[in-house]
Amino acid sequence: MAAARSPHKEWDFSHLPGRRSHGCNGKYGASGYNRHLREKTKPCQRCRDSLNHWRREKKRGGLVPRKLQPCGTNAAARRHRDNAEPLDLACRVAEAAYTAGLRKLARENA
């Protein structure tokens, strides 16, 4: 008589928290997988591995949340806009400087 197999999957010890696999776009996380979905193509194995690693890390609490940038930076201005908050003067100046730099770069490369 054959031994009954357990209905549960065996433990997977191959997960290495420090080794982040990158998708075909060179980034870690869901961005490569989501790009495949937007382009309506089948996600490649690298992007699936990156997404699965990111999900495991998020589930186990291993991902450290990003620190909020202080007011007076373009990131803070974007955060204010995303949260529908009024922009303070420092963020307005930072956003204007960032936009001016992008325009200057575009003119130089054109």
Secondary structure, 3 states (H helix, E strand, C coil): CCCCCCCCCCCCCCCCCCCCCCCCCCCCCCHHHHHHHHCCCCCCHHHHHHHHHHHHHHHHCCCCCCCCCCCCCHHHHHHHHHCCCCCCHHHHHHHHHHHHHHHHHHHHHC
